[in-house]
Amino acid sequence: MRVGIDAHILGKGKGGVETALLGIIRALAELDRENEYLLYVTANHPFRGGILPANFRLRPLPVSNPWIERPFVIPLLYRQDRLDVIHLQRMMPPWGCRRCVLHIHDVLYETQPRFFPVAKRLIFNSISRASVRRAARIVTVTESVRRDILRIYGIAPDRVTVISNGIDSTMFHLPALNSLVAPIGPSRGVKGPYILVLGMLERHKNTHVAIEAFDRFARTHPEFSLVLIGQSRSEARGGYVRELQLQISRSQSPGRVVMPGYVSNEERLAWIQGAWMLVFPGTAEGFGLPPLEAMACGLPVIVAETAVAKEVYGEAALMTKPLDPHSIAQAMHSLVSDETLLRRMIGRGLARAGRFTWAKVAAKLIDVYRDAAERR
């Protein structure tokens, strides 16, 4: 079987979707020596120096603009490379690529339209509907998203398969007992212990709610800092980030809220391993990798209670009322003041994170590839 994977997003800082695609490719390279894979990449790709096995080939895309690459270049490569199946993210081209596995990580443009510009939402909704109708098979990351897909697009249930994301256990794990790595906080101007918020700086991630919750928490715990790690997309960069900066300047402890922005994977790991806890207040998520990555590193995690959160994290995370800074502040206080609760949540988190591996994802994907390749 010859499988094509559109990997143009690799190296572009696209958040969880990029992390997932990279984890999938690496796991497929470890697991599968039988099938042939063609990776369609741009100049930013991370696969240099012969790190991929012989059955994986890199196919540089002649253009990096997705509005040209997706409708024109990908169908031509699909035919030219005689693919049995192609794996695409979210959208299909308007022609060709008949045997396509379409990976849909969320349907927020449909379920949470208020968070997106009108023009972009209309374009994406139109393309997504056409893509879902034409795809041979659809893969999504949670049962919650699958239910939304079936309800919104009205397609046959047997066309949609749930394959959860995984985490990279070689990176995200408990620090070694003899580790002498210097903590990252002091070198970045962070005073004392800190609470971490990790994710794209977008309105639906509710970073502003985490800041308000920390402001309440800091009244009784002034020794703590809050670290906000993540980058913003173009539509958020001009407005939401400025709102966050203004909110921080007006808070009771502006010097204890730090925004390092986008960081490398290595620095991200250092921030996670040095934190006291992770807060993940987003209420519009398709999956949400950061809490699992933090759990694997031995951090207790606080999340907003949603259907996706209950499905992915279960009892391994402290659930709070969505968009409620008082509820989040109470959970912060509980983890700091109750050592029994802290240890229990750390143990549950480690066990929960261990269930999500990219090797499991890759094995299930290969079965979906075979099924899609056989469809007409």
Buried (B, 14 or more C-beta within 10 A) or exposed (E): BBBBBBBBBBBEEBBBBBBBBBBBBBBBBEBBEEBBBBBBBBEEBEBEEEEBEEBBEBBEBEEBEBEEBBBBBBBEBBEEBEBBBBBBBBBBBBEBBBBBBBBBBBBBBBBBEEBBEEEEBEEBBEBBBBBBEBBBBBBBBBEBBBBBBBEBBEBEEEBBBBBBBBBBBEBBBEEEEEEEEEBBBEEBEBBEBBBBBBBBBBBBBBBBBBBBBBBBBBEEBEEBBBBBBBBBEEBBEEEBBEEBEEBBEEBEBEEBBBBBEBBEEEBBBBBBBBBBBBBBBBBBBBBBBBBBBBBBBBBBBBBBBBBBBBBBBEEBBBBBEBBBBEBBBBBBBBBBEEEEBBEBBBBBBBEBBBEBBBBBBBBBBBEBBBBBBEEE
